[in-house]
Amino acid sequence: MSLVSTAAADVSDPHDYALEWALVDVETSGLTPRQHRVLSVAVVTLGPDGRQTGEFSTLLDPGCDPGPVHVHGLTAERLRGQPTFGQVAGRIAELLRDRVLVAHNAQFDYDFLAHEFARAGVHLPVARRLCTLALNRRVDPPTPDLRLGTLAAHYGVKQTRAHDALDDTRVLAGILRATLKEAARLDLPLPLVPCPPRQDPRFAFKAPKTPCAYRNPGRPDAGGRLVQGMKISITGDTETARADLVARSVAAGLNVMGNVSRHTSVLVTNDTASGSVKARRAIAEGVPVVDERAFLRLLDDVRPGTAHENPTATEPTATEPAGTGTAATAAIPHQATPAARPTPAAATSPADPPSPAAAPTPPNAPSPTTSVAAPARRPEVPAGVRSLTGRRVLVLGGTHPVSSRARGRIVELGGSAAVNLSASVTDVVLLPGAETDRRMARITSLLIPTHDADWLTTPGTPPTGSEAGSAHDSAAGSPADDARARSPRVLPRGGVIDLPGTATEFRWDVGASWAQQTRCEIDVVAFVVDEDEQVSCDEDFVFHGAPENPNGSVRLLGDGPTEQTIGIDLGAMPPAARRVVVCAAIDGAPAFGEVGAVQVTVAAGTGAMPLAQVTVDAATTERTMVLAEIYRRGPLWRFRAVGQGYDHGLAALARTYGVDVAD
């Protein structure tokens, strides 16, 4: 069966779709590759024509607890005596060599394979991977979510045994064939991701750092004692082995940091004139400096600190104005299963703490260049004004300020502003210069309705898909009907929503997507910060070089050149964490004004339909952007669409959160 249908024979470069594929699925003992193990693995290979050329599957003896048996059904007894991963690594490598690795949520499978190959001392021969989840996000089929079972039903692929590695891989083959046909129909470039070599240090085992259990009390009084929770930094040579000095400090309840910031309590050094980066920063910030012997004496008499406490139900909730005790809006019912689509609460609350982007700029911080709109409810469309509710509108052409205003108008009218062409786009607004956009030919062939800029300002009702004669209408209804039925809540910049219940039952994904770039790359990063808006340790800065924080509760998921996601397990968040700040930074010459709109979504786990989305689109010269944040409010968590831009680079932004990185 050919991967590219005859109807899509006019794709500009069909060879982009006709590749050698190795489809992979793994069942694992947990979710963290550096800690957990692969229990079973299956590989199915396809040729460029889509026909199967090989198949391999096996159970594995991981030598550890198999974890959630209720999910994968693989008990310790069933796995005992099976081959180890090292015994089959060579066979798997043969199937992967010179092929594109394909998986649903491919970074998960790739990372687990990379760690297992590293443990076995065998080279992982994968140069590129393709995530069918990321590919379907681009295609955007009319489905309630993008989970494997849902896509199988949509594309007519038979699924026999969910969470069986071999069956899941066979199902994946059918989904890949069908999705590539849709991608070819839309003329979408494939979101192929280059894979790092196996020797990448991220694949080496590293014991997670134990988070400090105490709040930072600040700096000691002159001649005063240390207090549990104080942030300590060490620089230069020490008589005591550095590992022992750190271990003693941690045992005493101190928080040993790898950098110095205005929140550092003490710098320990035997050479105050060393001129090290930490020493210079301590002088600039007025941080007390002590030598090693004085510090060891202080360690013998550390005062008790104030422990981090999880918020209790007695605190004001996200739907109660502080101090009133009266609910401002109805509470969200608890969701019974992560597969259910949560319902957002009101988009505002007087009890909201100020956003860090709107707070006074800390010392040495870059100056913000984009203001944050105050949280506001989604405006109601007045009677007689065109309503775009349920419609997904793509804007082509125009200067960035003009196209940004057009996208803002789409949101004002209740619609969703698309940043890429997909199957869910119902309308296209053409601004001057749109005729040169390579997507115009595909839009014309698909008969997607197009409009000039006046369409957004004149009263009236937009035509339905059937009236427009759209070629991509489905039997179930028009694209507008499909979009309306599954449309996430559209937030303005500064908009806030409650996450359902306590939200700890969900792993929330904050995703960002943008138009394909040729002059730069965009990196999505996250900062896990405490009540002082500072990281508790350097590893709470999550980026491509350190893709997860110490306990794995915040992870970077990247499976395409136009999208990256921060996965957040709220149930595993350390007590010190009060906020996860999700940002984007440009690696290259352009600024965000040239990149254009960035769409940000929040969803209850991998493949789920977004709960809400916002289009961040007011940038000009900014090179870094605070996109959104998830933060605690009483016992609940909330999502805020921020959209705060800075002209400075990622290093300067990181320093505002207490991370010292090289420029």
C-alpha positions as CSV (number, residue, x, y, z in Angstrom):
1,M,0.0,0.0,0.0
2,S,1.5,3.3,-1.0
3,L,2.1,5.9,1.6
4,V,1.2,8.7,-0.8
5,S,-2.2,8.5,-2.4
6,T,-2.8,9.3,-6.1
7,A,-4.9,12.2,-5.0
8,A,-1.8,13.7,-3.4
9,A,0.5,13.1,-6.3
10,D,1.1,16.8,-6.8
11,V,3.0,17.1,-3.5
12,S,6.0,19.3,-4.1
13,D,8.5,16.6,-2.9
14,P,6.9,13.2,-2.4
15,H,10.2,11.7,-1.5
16,D,9.9,13.5,1.8
17,Y,7.2,11.0,2.6
18,A,8.7,7.9,0.9
19,L,11.3,6.8,3.5
20,E,12.4,3.7,5.3
21,W,10.5,3.5,8.6
22,A,11.0,1.6,11.9
23,L,7.9,1.8,14.0
24,V,8.5,1.3,17.7
25,D,6.5,0.8,20.9
26,V,7.9,0.1,24.4
27,E,6.1,-0.8,27.6
28,T,8.0,0.4,30.7
29,S,8.1,0.2,34.4
30,G,7.6,3.9,34.8
31,L,7.7,7.2,33.1
32,T,11.3,8.4,33.7
33,P,13.8,6.9,31.3
34,R,16.9,7.5,33.5
35,Q,15.2,5.6,36.4
36,H,12.8,3.1,34.9
37,R,13.3,0.2,32.5
38,V,11.8,-1.2,29.3
39,L,9.7,-4.3,29.9
40,S,8.7,-5.2,26.3
41,V,9.6,-3.8,22.9
42,A,8.3,-4.2,19.4
43,V,9.6,-3.0,16.1
44,V,7.8,-3.1,12.7
45,T,9.6,-1.9,9.6
46,L,8.0,-0.4,6.5
47,G,9.4,0.3,3.1
48,P,8.9,3.6,1.2
49,D,5.8,2.2,-0.4
50,G,4.2,1.5,3.1
51,R,4.5,-2.2,2.9
52,Q,5.7,-4.1,5.9
53,T,9.2,-5.5,5.6
54,G,10.0,-6.9,9.0
55,E,8.8,-7.4,12.6
56,F,10.3,-8.2,16.0
57,S,8.9,-8.2,19.5
58,T,10.0,-9.6,22.9
59,L,9.3,-9.4,26.6
60,L,12.3,-8.4,28.7
61,D,13.5,-9.1,32.2
62,P,14.3,-5.7,33.6
63,G,15.7,-6.9,36.9
64,C,13.5,-4.6,38.8
65,D,9.9,-4.0,39.9
66,P,7.7,-3.9,36.7
67,G,5.7,-1.0,38.0
68,P,2.1,-0.4,37.0
69,V,1.0,-3.9,36.2
70,H,-2.7,-2.7,36.0
71,V,-1.6,-0.7,32.9
72,H,0.6,-3.1,30.9
73,G,-0.3,-6.4,32.5
74,L,3.4,-7.5,32.7
75,T,4.0,-9.1,36.1
76,A,7.4,-10.0,37.6
77,E,6.6,-13.7,37.2
78,R,5.8,-13.3,33.5
79,L,9.0,-11.3,32.9
80,R,11.3,-13.6,34.9
81,G,13.6,-15.6,32.6
82,Q,13.0,-13.4,29.6
83,P,16.1,-11.9,27.8
84,T,17.6,-8.8,29.1
85,F,17.7,-5.7,26.9
86,G,21.4,-6.1,26.3
87,Q,20.8,-9.6,24.8
88,V,18.4,-8.2,22.1
89,A,20.0,-4.8,21.6
90,G,21.9,-6.0,18.5
91,R,18.7,-7.3,16.9
92,I,16.9,-4.1,17.6
93,A,19.8,-2.1,16.2
94,E,19.6,-4.0,12.9
95,L,16.0,-3.0,12.5
96,L,16.5,0.6,13.4
97,R,19.7,1.2,11.3
98,D,19.2,3.6,8.3
99,R,15.5,4.0,9.1
100,V,13.4,6.8,10.6
101,L,12.2,5.8,14.1
102,V,8.5,6.3,14.4
103,A,6.4,6.2,17.6
104,H,3.4,7.9,19.1
105,N,4.9,10.4,21.5
106,A,8.2,9.5,20.0
107,Q,10.5,11.2,22.4
108,F,9.2,8.9,25.2
109,D,10.1,5.7,23.2
110,Y,13.4,7.2,21.9
111,D,14.6,8.3,25.3
112,F,13.9,4.9,26.8
113,L,15.7,3.1,24.0
114,A,18.6,5.6,24.3
115,H,19.0,4.8,28.0
116,E,18.7,1.1,27.5
117,F,21.3,1.1,24.6
118,A,23.6,3.2,26.8
119,R,23.3,0.7,29.7
120,A,24.0,-2.1,27.3
121,G,27.1,-0.3,25.8
122,V,25.6,-0.6,22.3
123,H,25.3,2.2,19.7
124,L,21.8,3.3,19.0
125,P,21.7,3.8,15.2
126,V,18.9,6.4,15.0
127,A,19.6,9.7,13.2
128,R,16.0,10.9,12.9
129,R,12.6,10.3,14.4
130,L,9.0,11.1,13.5
131,C,6.3,11.5,16.2
132,T,2.8,10.5,14.9
133,L,1.3,12.6,17.7
134,A,3.2,15.7,16.5
135,L,2.3,14.8,12.9
136,N,-1.4,14.6,13.8
137,R,-1.2,17.9,15.6
138,R,-0.2,19.4,12.3
139,V,-2.9,17.6,10.4
140,D,-5.4,18.3,13.1
141,P,-8.0,15.6,12.3
142,P,-11.6,16.0,13.6
143,T,-11.2,13.8,16.6
144,P,-11.9,14.5,20.3
145,D,-8.2,13.9,21.2
146,L,-5.1,12.5,19.6
147,R,-4.6,9.3,21.6
148,L,-3.6,6.2,19.8
149,G,-6.9,4.4,20.2
150,T,-8.9,7.5,19.1
151,L,-6.8,8.0,16.0
152,A,-7.1,4.2,15.2
153,A,-10.9,4.5,15.3
154,H,-10.8,7.7,13.1
155,Y,-8.5,6.2,10.5
156,G,-10.3,2.8,10.5
157,V,-7.3,0.8,12.0
158,K,-8.2,-2.2,14.0
159,Q,-6.9,-2.3,17.6
160,T,-6.9,-5.6,19.4
161,R,-4.9,-5.2,22.6
162,A,-4.1,-1.8,23.9
163,H,-0.8,-1.5,25.8
164,D,0.5,-4.6,24.0
165,A,3.7,-3.5,22.3
166,L,3.4,-5.5,19.1
167,D,-0.3,-4.7,18.6
168,D,0.3,-1.0,19.3
169,T,3.1,-1.0,16.7
170,R,0.8,-2.7,14.1
171,V,-1.9,-0.1,14.9
172,L,0.8,2.6,14.6
173,A,1.6,1.4,11.1
174,G,-1.9,1.9,9.9
175,I,-2.1,5.3,11.5
176,L,1.2,6.4,9.9
177,R,0.0,5.4,6.4
178,A,-3.3,7.3,6.8
179,T,-1.7,10.4,8.4
180,L,0.9,10.7,5.8
181,K,-1.8,10.7,3.1
182,E,-3.5,13.6,5.0
183,A,-0.2,15.4,5.4
184,A,0.4,15.0,1.6
185,R,-3.1,16.3,0.9
186,L,-2.3,19.4,3.0
187,D,1.3,19.7,1.6
188,L,2.7,19.7,5.1
189,P,6.4,19.2,5.8
190,L,7.1,16.2,8.1
191,P,8.1,17.1,11.6
192,L,11.3,15.1,11.5
193,V,13.6,15.5,14.5
194,P,17.3,14.9,14.5
195,C,18.4,12.6,17.3
196,P,21.5,13.2,19.4
197,P,24.2,10.5,19.6
198,R,24.0,7.8,22.3
199,Q,27.0,9.3,24.1
200,D,24.9,12.4,24.9
201,P,25.4,12.9,28.7
202,R,21.6,13.2,29.2
203,F,21.5,9.4,28.8
204,A,23.9,8.7,31.7
205,F,22.3,7.8,35.0
206,K,22.2,10.6,37.5
207,A,20.7,10.2,41.0
208,P,18.0,12.9,41.5
209,K,18.8,15.7,43.9
210,T,16.8,15.6,47.1
211,P,14.9,18.9,47.3
212,C,15.4,21.1,50.3
213,A,12.4,20.7,52.7
214,Y,12.6,24.2,54.1
215,R,11.7,27.7,52.9
216,N,14.5,30.1,52.3
217,P,14.7,32.4,55.3
218,G,17.1,34.8,53.6
219,R,20.5,35.8,54.8
220,P,21.9,35.4,58.4
221,D,22.2,38.3,60.7
222,A,25.7,39.6,61.2
223,G,27.5,37.0,63.2
224,G,24.3,35.0,63.3
225,R,23.6,31.3,62.9
226,L,22.6,29.5,59.8
227,V,19.0,28.5,59.4
228,Q,17.6,25.5,57.6
229,G,16.5,26.4,54.1
230,M,19.3,29.0,53.5
231,K,20.7,28.9,50.0
232,I,24.5,28.1,50.1
233,S,27.0,28.3,47.3
234,I,30.6,27.0,47.3
235,T,33.4,28.1,45.0
236,G,37.1,27.3,44.7
237,D,39.2,24.6,46.4
238,T,38.2,23.2,49.7
239,E,40.1,21.1,52.3
240,T,37.1,18.9,52.8
241,A,36.1,16.9,49.7
242,R,33.5,18.9,47.9
243,A,31.0,16.0,47.9
244,D,31.4,15.6,51.6
245,L,30.9,19.3,52.2
246,V,27.7,19.3,50.1
247,A,26.4,16.2,51.8
248,R,26.9,17.7,55.3
249,S,25.2,20.9,54.2
250,V,22.2,19.0,52.8
251,A,22.0,16.8,55.9
252,A,21.8,20.0,58.0
253,G,18.8,21.2,56.0
254,L,20.6,23.8,53.8
255,N,20.0,24.2,50.1
256,V,23.3,23.9,48.1
257,M,23.1,25.8,44.9
258,G,25.4,25.8,41.9
259,N,25.2,29.6,41.4
260,V,24.9,32.9,43.3
261,S,21.9,35.2,43.1
262,R,20.4,37.9,45.2
263,H,18.6,35.1,47.1
264,T,21.9,33.4,48.1
265,S,22.4,33.3,51.9
266,V,26.1,32.6,52.1
267,L,29.0,32.0,49.7
268,V,31.7,29.6,51.0
269,T,35.2,30.2,49.7
270,N,38.8,30.0,50.9
271,D,39.9,32.6,48.4
272,T,37.8,35.8,48.4
273,A,40.1,37.4,45.8
274,S,39.8,34.5,43.4
275,G,37.7,36.5,40.9
276,S,35.5,33.6,40.1
277,V,32.0,34.2,38.7
278,K,30.4,33.3,42.0
279,A,32.7,35.5,44.0
280,R,32.1,38.5,41.7
281,R,28.4,37.9,41.8
282,A,28.4,37.7,45.6
283,I,30.2,41.0,45.9
284,A,27.8,42.6,43.5
285,E,24.7,41.2,45.4
286,G,26.1,41.8,48.9
287,V,26.1,38.1,49.7
288,P,27.9,37.3,53.0
289,V,31.2,35.4,52.4
290,V,32.7,32.9,54.9
291,D,35.7,30.6,54.6
292,E,35.4,26.8,54.9
293,R,36.5,26.5,58.6
294,A,34.0,29.1,59.7
295,F,31.3,27.4,57.6
296,L,32.0,24.0,59.2
297,R,31.6,25.6,62.7
298,L,28.3,27.1,61.6
299,L,27.1,23.7,60.4
300,D,27.4,22.4,63.9
301,D,24.6,24.7,65.1
302,V,22.0,25.2,62.3
303,R,18.7,26.6,63.6
304,P,15.4,24.9,62.7
305,G,13.7,26.3,59.6
306,T,10.1,26.6,58.3
307,A,9.2,23.5,56.3
308,H,7.5,23.8,52.9
309,E,3.9,22.8,53.3
310,N,1.5,21.7,50.7
311,P,-1.5,24.1,50.5
312,T,-4.5,23.0,52.5
313,A,-8.2,23.4,51.9
314,T,-8.4,26.1,54.5
315,E,-6.5,28.5,52.3
316,P,-8.4,30.8,49.8
317,T,-9.1,28.8,46.7
318,A,-8.6,29.9,43.1
319,T,-12.3,30.8,43.0
320,E,-12.5,32.8,46.2
321,P,-11.3,36.4,46.6
322,A,-8.8,36.4,49.4
323,G,-10.3,37.5,52.7
324,T,-13.9,37.1,51.7
325,G,-14.5,33.4,52.0
326,T,-17.3,33.7,49.4
327,A,-17.0,31.8,46.2
328,A,-16.8,34.1,43.2
329,T,-17.6,31.3,40.7
330,A,-18.7,27.7,40.9
331,A,-16.0,25.2,41.6
332,I,-15.0,22.8,38.8
333,P,-16.2,19.2,39.4
334,H,-13.5,16.7,39.9
335,Q,-12.6,14.8,36.7
336,A,-12.8,11.0,37.1
337,T,-10.3,10.2,34.3
338,P,-7.5,12.0,32.5
339,A,-9.1,11.0,29.2
340,A,-12.1,13.3,30.0
341,R,-11.9,16.8,28.6
342,P,-11.9,19.2,31.6
343,T,-14.2,22.2,31.7
344,P,-12.5,25.5,32.6
345,A,-13.8,27.8,35.3
346,A,-14.0,31.5,35.1
347,A,-11.1,33.2,33.3
348,T,-10.5,35.7,36.1
349,S,-10.3,35.9,39.8
350,P,-9.6,38.9,42.1
351,A,-7.5,36.6,44.3
352,D,-4.9,36.0,41.6
353,P,-1.3,36.7,42.7
354,P,0.6,39.1,40.4
355,S,2.3,37.5,37.5
356,P,6.1,37.6,37.8
357,A,6.2,39.2,34.4
358,A,4.0,42.0,35.7
359,A,5.9,42.3,39.0
360,P,8.7,44.9,39.6
361,T,11.7,43.9,37.5
362,P,14.4,42.3,39.8
363,P,17.9,43.6,39.8
364,N,20.0,42.8,36.7
365,A,16.8,41.6,34.9
366,P,16.2,42.4,31.3
367,S,13.7,45.2,30.7
368,P,10.3,43.9,29.5
369,T,9.2,45.3,26.1
370,T,5.7,43.8,25.9
371,S,3.1,44.7,28.5
372,V,0.9,42.0,29.9
373,A,-2.8,42.5,29.5
374,A,-4.8,42.3,32.7
375,P,-6.7,39.1,33.1
376,A,-10.1,39.4,31.4
377,R,-13.0,37.3,30.4
378,R,-13.3,36.4,26.8
379,P,-15.4,39.2,25.3
380,E,-18.9,38.5,24.2
381,V,-19.6,39.2,20.5
382,P,-22.3,42.0,20.4
383,A,-25.5,41.3,18.5
384,G,-25.2,42.1,14.8
385,V,-21.5,41.7,14.7
386,R,-20.0,38.8,12.9
387,S,-19.3,35.8,15.2
388,L,-16.4,33.4,14.5
389,T,-17.2,31.1,17.3
390,G,-16.0,27.6,16.5
391,R,-14.1,28.7,13.4
392,R,-10.3,28.4,13.0
393,V,-8.9,31.2,10.8
394,L,-5.5,31.4,9.2
395,V,-4.0,34.8,8.3
396,L,-1.6,35.0,5.4
397,G,0.4,38.0,4.3
398,G,0.6,41.5,5.7
399,T,3.3,43.1,7.9
400,H,3.6,41.6,11.4
401,P,1.7,44.4,13.1
402,V,-1.2,44.2,10.6
403,S,-1.4,40.4,10.7
404,S,-1.2,40.5,14.5
405,R,-4.1,42.9,14.7
406,A,-6.1,40.6,12.4
407,R,-5.4,37.6,14.6
408,G,-6.4,39.7,17.6
409,R,-9.7,40.6,15.9
410,I,-10.4,36.9,15.2
411,V,-10.1,36.1,18.9
412,E,-12.3,39.1,19.7
413,L,-15.0,37.6,17.4
414,G,-14.8,34.3,19.3
415,G,-12.6,32.5,16.8
416,S,-9.3,30.7,17.0
417,A,-6.3,32.2,15.2
418,A,-4.3,29.4,13.5
419,V,-0.6,29.6,13.0
420,N,-0.3,26.8,10.4
421,L,-2.4,25.2,7.7
422,S,-4.2,22.1,9.0
423,A,-7.4,20.1,8.4
424,S,-9.2,22.2,11.0
425,V,-8.7,25.5,9.3
426,T,-12.2,26.8,8.2
427,D,-11.3,30.2,6.7
428,V,-8.3,32.1,5.5
429,V,-7.9,35.9,5.6
430,L,-5.7,37.3,2.8
431,L,-3.6,40.4,3.5
432,P,-1.2,42.1,1.0
433,G,1.5,39.7,0.0
434,A,-0.5,36.5,0.7
435,E,-0.3,35.5,-3.0
436,T,3.4,34.7,-2.5
437,D,2.8,32.3,0.4
438,R,3.5,28.7,-0.7
439,R,0.4,27.5,1.1
440,M,-1.9,29.4,-1.2
441,A,-1.9,26.7,-3.9
442,R,-3.0,24.1,-1.4
443,I,-5.6,26.4,0.1
444,T,-7.0,27.0,-3.3
445,S,-7.1,23.2,-4.2
446,L,-8.9,22.4,-0.9
447,L,-11.5,25.1,-1.6
448,I,-11.0,26.7,1.8
449,P,-13.0,30.0,1.9
450,T,-10.8,33.0,1.6
451,H,-11.6,36.6,2.6
452,D,-10.0,40.0,2.6
453,A,-9.3,42.1,5.7
454,D,-12.8,43.7,5.6
455,W,-14.3,40.4,6.4
456,L,-13.2,40.9,10.0
457,T,-14.7,44.4,10.4
458,T,-18.0,44.2,8.5
459,P,-21.2,42.8,10.2
460,G,-22.7,39.6,9.0
461,T,-22.6,35.8,9.4
462,P,-19.7,33.8,7.9
463,P,-20.7,31.2,5.3
464,T,-20.9,27.6,6.5
465,G,-18.5,25.0,5.2
466,S,-21.3,23.5,3.1
467,E,-22.2,26.9,1.6
468,A,-18.5,27.5,0.7
469,G,-18.3,24.1,-0.9
470,S,-15.2,23.2,1.1
471,A,-13.5,20.1,-0.3
472,H,-12.5,18.9,3.2
473,D,-16.1,18.7,4.7
474,S,-16.8,15.4,6.4
475,A,-19.9,13.3,6.5
476,A,-20.4,14.3,10.1
477,G,-20.6,17.9,9.2
478,S,-18.6,20.9,8.0
479,P,-15.1,21.7,9.4
480,A,-16.8,24.6,11.3
481,D,-19.1,22.1,13.0
482,D,-16.2,19.8,13.9
483,A,-14.1,22.7,15.2
484,R,-17.0,24.1,17.2
485,A,-17.6,20.7,18.9
486,R,-14.0,20.3,20.0
487,S,-12.8,23.8,20.3
488,P,-10.7,24.7,23.4
489,R,-11.3,27.8,25.4
490,V,-9.7,30.8,23.7
491,L,-7.9,33.0,26.3
492,P,-6.6,36.6,25.8
493,R,-3.1,37.4,27.0
494,G,-3.3,37.6,30.8
495,G,-6.3,35.2,30.8
496,V,-6.5,32.8,33.7
497,I,-8.4,29.5,34.2
498,D,-8.6,27.0,37.0
499,L,-7.3,23.5,36.4
500,P,-9.9,21.0,37.3
501,G,-10.2,19.8,41.0
502,T,-6.8,19.6,42.7
503,A,-5.4,18.9,39.2
504,T,-2.8,16.5,40.8
505,E,-4.4,13.5,39.0
506,F,-3.3,14.9,35.7
507,R,-0.1,15.4,33.9
508,W,-0.7,18.7,32.2
509,D,1.1,19.6,28.9
510,V,1.8,23.2,28.0
511,G,2.6,23.2,24.3
512,A,3.8,26.0,22.0
513,S,3.7,25.9,18.2
514,W,4.7,28.4,15.5
515,A,5.1,28.6,11.7
516,Q,8.0,26.8,10.1
517,Q,11.2,28.8,10.4
518,T,14.2,28.9,8.1
519,R,16.4,31.5,9.7
520,C,16.3,30.4,13.4
521,E,15.3,27.7,15.9
522,I,13.0,28.3,18.8
523,D,13.7,26.7,22.2
524,V,10.9,26.2,24.8
525,V,12.2,26.1,28.4
526,A,10.7,26.0,31.9
527,F,11.6,27.3,35.3
528,V,10.3,25.6,38.4
529,V,10.3,28.4,41.0
530,D,9.6,28.8,44.7
531,E,7.7,31.6,46.6
532,D,10.7,33.9,45.9
533,E,10.3,33.3,42.1
534,Q,13.6,31.5,42.2
535,V,14.7,28.0,41.2
536,S,15.4,25.8,44.2
537,C,18.3,24.3,42.4
538,D,20.0,24.8,39.0
539,E,18.3,21.6,37.7
540,D,14.9,23.3,38.0
541,F,15.8,25.1,34.8
542,V,14.5,22.7,32.2
543,F,15.8,23.1,28.6
544,H,17.1,21.0,25.7
545,G,20.5,20.3,27.5
546,A,18.7,19.3,30.8
547,P,15.3,18.1,29.7
548,E,13.8,17.3,33.1
549,N,14.1,18.6,36.7
550,P,15.5,16.4,39.4
551,N,12.4,14.3,40.2
552,G,11.1,14.2,36.7
553,S,7.9,16.2,37.5
554,V,8.7,18.8,34.7
555,R,10.0,17.5,31.3
556,L,10.7,19.1,28.0
557,L,9.1,17.2,25.1
558,G,10.1,18.2,21.6
559,D,9.1,16.3,18.5
560,G,9.0,18.7,15.7
561,P,10.6,21.9,14.4
562,T,7.4,23.9,14.9
563,E,6.3,22.7,18.3
564,Q,7.7,21.8,21.8
565,T,5.9,20.9,25.0
566,I,6.5,21.1,28.7
567,G,5.0,18.1,30.5
568,I,4.1,18.9,34.2
569,D,3.1,16.2,36.7
570,L,1.5,18.2,39.4
571,G,1.1,15.2,41.7
572,A,4.9,14.9,41.8
573,M,5.8,18.5,42.2
574,P,8.1,19.2,45.1
575,P,6.6,21.1,48.0
576,A,8.8,24.1,47.3
577,A,7.5,24.6,43.8
578,R,4.9,27.3,43.5
579,R,5.0,28.1,39.8
580,V,6.2,26.6,36.5
581,V,7.1,29.3,34.1
582,V,7.1,28.3,30.4
583,C,9.2,30.5,28.1
584,A,10.5,30.5,24.5
585,A,13.8,31.8,23.3
586,I,15.1,32.4,19.8
587,D,18.4,30.7,18.7
588,G,19.3,32.7,15.6
589,A,19.1,36.2,14.1
590,P,15.4,37.0,13.9
591,A,13.2,38.4,16.7
592,F,9.7,37.2,17.6
593,G,8.3,40.0,15.5
594,E,9.7,38.1,12.5
595,V,8.7,34.7,13.8
596,G,5.0,35.8,14.1
597,A,2.3,34.3,16.2
598,V,3.0,31.6,18.8
599,Q,0.1,29.4,19.8
600,V,0.1,28.2,23.4
601,T,-2.1,25.4,24.7
602,V,-2.7,23.5,27.9
603,A,-4.0,20.0,27.9
604,A,-4.6,17.2,30.4
605,G,-1.8,14.9,29.3
606,T,-0.3,13.6,26.1
607,G,-2.7,13.5,23.2
608,A,-5.6,15.1,25.0
609,M,-7.7,17.9,23.5
610,P,-6.5,21.3,24.8
611,L,-8.4,22.7,27.7
612,A,-7.5,26.3,26.6
613,Q,-5.3,28.1,24.1
614,V,-3.9,31.6,23.5
615,T,-2.2,33.2,20.6
616,V,0.8,35.3,21.7
617,D,1.2,37.7,18.9
618,A,2.3,41.2,20.0
619,A,6.1,40.8,19.8
620,T,8.4,43.1,17.8
621,T,12.1,43.1,18.8
622,E,11.9,40.5,21.6
623,R,14.2,37.5,21.7
624,T,12.8,35.7,24.7
625,M,9.1,35.4,25.8
626,V,7.3,34.3,28.9
627,L,4.5,32.3,27.3
628,A,2.5,31.0,30.2
629,E,2.6,29.7,33.7
630,I,1.0,27.1,35.9
631,Y,0.9,28.1,39.6
632,R,-0.5,27.2,42.9
633,R,-3.5,29.0,44.4
634,G,-4.5,27.5,47.7
635,P,-5.0,23.8,47.2
636,L,-5.6,24.3,43.5
637,W,-3.5,25.0,40.4
638,R,-4.2,27.6,37.7
639,F,-3.0,28.3,34.2
640,R,-2.2,31.9,33.1
641,A,-1.5,33.0,29.5
642,V,1.3,35.6,29.9
643,G,2.9,36.8,26.7
644,Q,5.7,38.9,28.2
645,G,8.6,39.7,25.9
646,Y,12.2,40.7,26.5
647,D,14.8,42.0,24.1
648,H,17.6,40.1,25.9
649,G,18.6,36.5,25.4
650,L,17.9,33.4,27.4
651,A,20.9,33.8,29.7
652,A,19.6,37.1,31.0
653,L,16.1,35.7,31.4
654,A,17.4,32.7,33.3
655,R,19.3,34.9,35.7
656,T,16.1,36.6,36.8
657,Y,15.0,33.2,38.1
658,G,18.3,32.5,39.9
659,V,20.0,30.4,37.2
660,D,23.5,31.4,36.0
661,V,24.1,30.2,32.5
662,A,26.9,31.0,30.0
663,D,25.9,33.4,27.2
